[in-house]
Amino acid sequence: MIKTLVAIEVDLASSMAIRYACQLSNLMHLELHPVYVKAPPPEEPTVGTGWVRRTWEREIVAMGKEEIQEMLASETDTCPMLQEPRVIYGDREHELLKIMEHEPYHLYVEGAPYPFTPANIAKRLHSKFYQKLAMPLIWLRVLRKPNQALLVCQDLAGARALLPAFGKVWLGCPTPAHLAIPASGGGGEALKLEVEKGREALATSGCSASVLEMAAGELWGPAPEVTKDYGLVAVALEKAVKKDALQLQWLSQVKAPLMLVLY
């Protein structure tokens, strides 16, 4: 069972994240655990640390449960793998990090950062939570059916990080996975061998996987318009990626659900 943490807010991106996670759970063994961290309001009163403070925080959590009830209600009846939502009071990044450090999750899902610009993507990825994240994450900025997946294997280091991580999540999934490598021999023989090894591992686990040669776009990976035919685009990124990196410029143009493996 792939234990999946779905971090939600009261917004459209989170609604898409929940719906997409439910779609994935119909294809593979995902158990979905939604969590909503209710941040302190700007006008947070000074109420000390006693029972008055605890009562006030319980009221904030109860308010948070009401806020997300409607968003989750539409999925509850059709998504049996969706667990009871958890609402927590506190700082979002701090509380999510505590959960990840103390509970055995395998996948993290949330709405994509907005605006989806290279600088904003880099800012999110360089935060403490993402730097410590030791599992694949999925960002939702558009909702599509997970009809097929595209794995962008542009270099050897990225392929070595992406393929095993993807395989652990995609285990036995019937949705086709296309492993994209640069056309015309780009990337070298070592990359081809690594990707073929990844394809064989996916096939052995019951997945439908094939290797595709794709011409590079203007910036980094396959032309962004190619990705519109996919219900998931998976890439590996270095944790130290800079905001002016070609990878982030390319990523910001992709309008598909995104899986990121940070290494």
VENSUL-V735870 format. One line per field, one symbol per residue. ss: DSSP state (A for helix, B for strand, O for the rest). burial: I if it has 9 or more other ideal C-beta (glycine too) atoms within 8 Angstrom, else O. Layout:
BEGIN
ss: ???
burial: ???
END
This chain:
BEGIN
ss: OBBBBBBOOOOAAAAAAAAAAAAAAOOOOBBBBBBBBBOOOOOOOOOOOOAAAAAAAAAAAAAAAAAAAAAAAAAAOOOOOBOOOBBBBOOAAAAAAAAAAAOOOOBBBBBOOOOOOAAAAAAAAOOAAAAAOOOBBBBBOOOOOOOBBBBBOOOAAAAAAAAAAAAAAOOOOOOBBBBBBBOOOOOAAAAAAAAAAAAAAAAAOOOOBBBBBBOBOOOOOBOAAAAAAOOBBBBBBOOOOOOOOAAAAAAOOOOOOBBBBBO
burial: OIIIIIIIOOOOIIIIIIIIIIIIIOIIOIIIIIIIIIOOOOOOOOOOOOOOIOOIIOOIIOIIIOIIOOIIOOIOOOIOIIOOIOIIIIOIIOIIIOIIOOOOIIIIIIIIIOOIOIOIIIIIIOIOIIIIIOIIIIIIIOOIOIOIIIIIIIOIIIIIIIIIIIIIIIIIIOIOIIIIIIIOOOIOOOIIOIIIIIIOIIIOIOIOIIIOOIOIIOOIIIOIOIIOOIIIIIIIIOIOIOIOIOIIIIIIOIOIIIIIIII
END
